[in-house]
Amino acid sequence: MQEKKRGALAGRWSFWAWIGVGLVLYAIIGLLIDNGIIDSYMALIVYQMCLNVILAVSLNLINGFTGQFSIGHAGFAAVGAYVSAVLTAKMQLPFFPALIIAALAAAVAGLLIGIPTLRLKGDYLAITTLGFGQIIQVILINLQYVGGAAGMTVHKETNFTWLYFAALITVVVIANFVHSRHGRACIAVRENEVAAEMMGINVTYYKVLAFSIGALFAGVAGALSAHTFYFIKPTSYGFLQSFNILVIVVLGGLGSITGSILGAVVLTLITAFLQDYPQWQMVIYSLILVLIMIFRPQGLMGTKEFRLSAIGLGRRRDEHAAP
């Protein structure tokens, strides 16, 4: 009993310690931006890092912790981006309620695509989610109300604070979900669907739940992206964007939240350095994937997480055992 109490206290301490680290990091980066030490170009890179963290952590819930294979995550971001853009630019709704509605719209889209398709597995599920993303893109290209292929101008409504705290909330919510009873059920599904079902876990329910939560946060990222970069167009949410998010997750480690954060930072920096060589971008991404699969197939972090302990900063293996 005392061991359990000590474990619970250590867990609570670690949670609040990481929140404190997050707030300190926010204060430092905010001061650097406000004082011009981080210029406008570098600030845009920081903004993209925050968006990539949201997208990667939410996709990791689906692909890493629940064991599904989705490559249509950009489609949910497109739903969030366009719903929020229409609500703010055409219906004059304030940004925050538009953000909430956009996130819920993306979650509903995840629910609608998840219920009929998550009985599929592996390559079949990947093809289905890819088809969903392409359908969304084609609809947006042919929908003149939102500008069609030419895209749509959006008012700037966000800043570093919006993006950083959205990323922080995403990490906190998904980390708590993963370590809850529902998260352990998702991990059991990943490990062995048949065994999980025999233990009384509703496999389809938890697949759809993880898919919907991941889609919701992808919608948040899409809405924030639309109101950060002023302009959206359907091609910004195509297969290449889904592929970029998948590379981040695989690079960081399937089943590691801190791995997704690390992967988002690394790949965002690589993308920034390759801005002058766009023709090499996909070549470099593909090469990164090949090298990871050969030398580090589990990703940079594998299933490990960085943790804080009472004696400092440490790293402990999290086995994510099934319930």
Summary of the structure (lengths in Angstrom):
residues: 323
radius of gyration: 19.5
end to end distance: 19.5
largest distance: 63.9
contacts: 1102
relative contact order: 0.16
helix: 74%
strand: 4%
